[in-house]
Amino acid sequence: MADFESVSKDENLDLITLAQSGDKDALEKLITQNMGLVKNIARRFMGRGTEYEDLVQIGSIGMIKAAKSFDRSFGTVFSTYAVPLIIGEIRRFLRDDGMIKVSRDIRRRGTIIMREKEAFAAEHGREPKISELSELCGISTEEIVYALDAVCPVYSINETLGNSNDDDGATLESFIASDQDEIEKTTDRLALLGAVEGLDDMSKSIIRLRFFRELSQQQTAKILGLTQVKVSREEKKIFEKLRKQL
């Protein structure tokens, strides 16, 4: 982990800004300096029929996508943001070849994390942040994201958009996609990023608070000065728009 943790946050942000403006050298330098993260993730998928170097190359695609779509307003460091995109790229490749098999140890860890998540929500009345889960479980944020991705590959898009007690509450998955191929395209959040940029400011704020910062509807409503019912209704309108764009 040390070879990517040594890259400073400010240096990453500077390189990302240049890369997003079309500077290919900056993009290459960003990828090179954060390659330790890609390699660390690639090692976890070894022994499944794909050479390590190939896994690194595939993971690098996820890193490039992360570099192009990262926004400092997401409120997280680049390495943490990049993890699910790198994992998603590798998992899709392996899944397409029918070779993805999550180990029992990872599933066990994911189950423990989910239990901690549910206990936290019951006690505090809100979903825990990744950083809070990391502290509770004594596991790095990257490991938390990896384990949750393993046990809940469509974790973010399965969340109910309406009231939790509403039997016909719509989900992000149902709005964005109607077939398996489309669902898989949205699991790493990347497809949402481009579409979100076309929304109005309030809609962008709702999406970023709810699905990138993982705040509850109540927390989101408080920050934006809205009611929880208003946030719920706006979400449904927003994802109907996104469904048409994706």
C-alpha positions in Angstrom: 0.0 0.0 0.0 2.9 2.3 0.7 3.8 3.0 -3.0 0.5 4.8 -3.6 -0.1 6.3 -0.2 3.1 8.3 -0.7 1.6 10.3 -3.5 0.3 13.6 -2.0 -3.3 14.6 -2.3 -2.4 18.0 -3.8 -0.1 16.4 -6.4 -2.9 14.0 -7.5 -5.4 16.9 -7.7 -2.9 19.0 -9.8 -2.3 16.0 -12.2 -6.1 15.3 -12.4 -6.8 18.9 -13.4 -4.2 18.8 -16.1 -5.3 15.3 -17.3 -8.9 16.4 -17.6 -7.9 19.3 -19.7 -6.3 17.0 -22.2 -2.7 16.7 -20.9 -1.7 13.2 -21.8 1.6 13.4 -20.0 -0.1 14.4 -16.8 -2.5 11.5 -17.2 0.4 9.1 -17.7 2.2 10.5 -14.7 -0.9 10.2 -12.6 -1.4 6.6 -13.5 2.2 5.7 -13.0 2.3 7.4 -9.5 -0.8 5.5 -8.4 0.0 2.2 -10.1 0.7 0.7 -6.7 -3.1 0.9 -6.0 -3.9 -0.9 -9.2 -1.3 -3.6 -8.5 -2.6 -4.1 -4.9 -6.1 -4.7 -6.2 -5.0 -6.9 -9.1 -3.2 -9.2 -6.7 -6.5 -10.0 -5.0 -7.8 -11.5 -8.2 -4.9 -13.7 -9.0 -5.4 -17.4 -9.4 -8.6 -17.1 -11.4 -7.2 -17.9 -14.8 -5.9 -14.5 -15.8 -2.2 -13.5 -15.7 -1.3 -10.9 -13.1 0.1 -8.4 -15.7 -3.2 -8.7 -17.6 -5.1 -7.9 -14.4 -2.9 -4.8 -13.9 -3.6 -3.6 -17.5 -7.3 -4.1 -17.0 -7.3 -2.4 -13.7 -5.4 0.5 -15.3 -8.4 1.2 -17.4 -10.5 1.7 -14.3 -7.8 4.1 -13.0 -8.0 6.1 -16.2 -11.8 6.3 -16.0 -11.4 7.5 -12.4 -8.9 10.2 -13.4 -11.3 11.4 -16.1 -14.4 11.4 -13.9 -13.0 12.5 -10.5 -14.4 15.7 -9.0 -12.9 17.2 -5.9 -16.5 18.1 -4.8 -17.1 14.4 -4.1 -15.4 15.0 -0.8 -13.0 12.0 -0.9 -9.4 11.4 -1.9 -8.6 10.1 -5.4 -7.3 6.7 -4.3 -10.5 5.9 -2.4 -12.6 7.1 -5.3 -10.6 5.0 -7.8 -10.9 1.7 -5.9 -14.5 0.8 -6.9 -13.8 1.7 -10.6 -10.6 -0.4 -10.7 -12.4 -3.3 -9.0 -15.4 -2.9 -11.3 -13.2 -3.0 -14.4 -11.5 -6.2 -13.3 -14.7 -7.9 -12.1 -16.5 -7.2 -15.3 -13.6 -8.7 -17.3 -13.6 -11.8 -15.2 -17.4 -12.1 -15.0 -17.6 -11.9 -18.8 -15.3 -14.9 -18.9 -17.2 -16.7 -16.2 -14.3 -16.8 -13.9 -15.2 -14.5 -11.0 -15.2 -16.4 -7.7 -15.1 -14.3 -4.6 -13.2 -16.1 -1.8 -14.9 -17.3 1.4 -12.7 -15.0 3.4 -13.7 -11.9 1.5 -17.4 -12.9 1.7 -17.0 -13.5 5.5 -15.4 -10.1 5.9 -18.1 -8.5 3.8 -20.8 -10.0 5.9 -19.1 -8.7 9.1 -18.9 -5.2 7.6 -22.6 -5.3 6.6 -23.5 -6.3 10.2 -21.5 -3.4 11.6 -23.2 -1.1 9.0 -26.7 -2.2 10.1 -25.8 -1.9 13.8 -24.5 1.6 13.2 -27.6 2.6 11.3 -29.9 1.3 14.0 -28.0 3.2 16.7 -27.4 6.5 14.9 -30.4 6.6 12.5 -28.2 7.0 9.4 -25.9 5.0 7.2 -22.3 5.0 8.2 -19.6 6.6 6.0 -16.9 4.4 4.6 -14.4 6.1 6.9 -16.6 5.2 9.9 -16.9 1.6 8.8 -13.2 1.5 8.5 -12.7 2.7 12.1 -15.4 0.3 13.4 -14.0 -2.8 11.7 -10.3 -1.9 11.9 -10.0 -2.3 8.1 -8.7 0.2 5.6 -11.2 2.1 3.5 -9.9 0.3 0.4 -10.6 -3.1 2.0 -14.0 -1.9 3.1 -14.9 -0.9 -0.5 -13.5 -4.1 -1.9 -15.4 -6.4 0.6 -18.7 -4.5 0.1 -18.2 -4.7 -3.6 -17.7 -8.5 -3.3 -20.8 -9.2 -1.3 -23.0 -6.4 -2.8 -21.9 -5.8 -6.4 -24.8 -3.5 -7.1 -24.9 -2.0 -3.6 -25.4 1.6 -4.6 -28.1 1.1 -7.2 -30.2 -1.2 -5.2 -31.1 1.4 -2.6 -34.8 2.3 -2.3 -35.5 5.8 -3.6 -38.8 6.2 -1.9 -39.7 5.6 1.7 -38.3 2.4 3.1 -41.7 1.3 4.3 -43.2 1.7 0.9 -43.7 -1.7 -0.7 -43.4 -0.4 -4.2 -40.5 2.0 -3.5 -38.5 2.4 -6.7 -34.8 1.6 -6.8 -32.0 3.3 -8.7 -31.5 0.0 -10.5 -35.1 0.0 -11.8 -34.9 3.5 -13.0 -31.5 3.3 -14.8 -31.7 -0.1 -16.4 -34.1 -2.7 -17.5 -31.8 -5.5 -18.5 -28.7 -7.1 -17.0 -26.2 -5.6 -19.5 -27.3 -2.1 -18.6 -27.3 -2.8 -14.9 -23.7 -4.0 -15.1 -22.7 -0.8 -16.8 -23.9 1.3 -13.9 -22.5 -0.7 -11.0 -19.2 1.3 -10.7 -21.1 4.7 -10.8 -19.1 5.8 -13.8 -22.1 6.0 -16.2 -23.9 8.3 -13.7 -21.1 10.8 -13.6 -21.4 12.0 -17.2 -25.2 12.1 -17.0 -25.3 14.0 -13.7 -23.4 16.9 -15.3 -26.4 17.6 -17.4 -28.7 18.1 -14.4 -29.6 21.3 -12.6 -27.6 22.4 -9.5 -30.2 21.1 -7.0 -30.4 17.7 -8.7 -26.6 17.4 -8.8 -26.5 18.2 -5.1 -29.0 15.5 -4.3 -27.2 12.9 -6.3 -23.8 13.7 -4.9 -25.0 13.8 -1.3 -27.2 10.6 -1.5 -25.1 8.3 -3.7 -21.5 9.6 -3.7 -21.3 10.7 0.0 -23.9 8.1 1.0 -26.0 10.4 3.2 -29.6 9.5 4.1 -32.6 11.4 2.7 -33.1 13.1 6.0 -29.4 14.3 6.1 -29.6 15.4 2.5 -32.9 17.3 3.1 -31.4 19.1 6.1 -28.3 20.2 4.2 -30.3 21.5 1.2 -33.1 23.0 3.3 -35.8 20.6 1.9 -38.2 18.1 3.4 -37.4 14.4 3.3 -40.6 14.0 1.2 -39.3 16.6 -1.3 -35.9 14.8 -1.6 -37.7 11.5 -2.2 -39.9 13.0 -5.0 -37.0 14.8 -6.6 -34.9 11.6 -6.6 -37.6 9.8 -8.6 -37.7 12.7 -11.1 -33.9 12.8 -11.4 -33.5 9.1 -12.0 -36.2 9.0 -14.6 -34.2 11.6 -16.5 -31.0 9.6 -16.0 -32.7 6.4 -17.2 -33.4 8.2 -20.6 -29.8 9.3 -20.9 -28.0 6.1 -20.0 
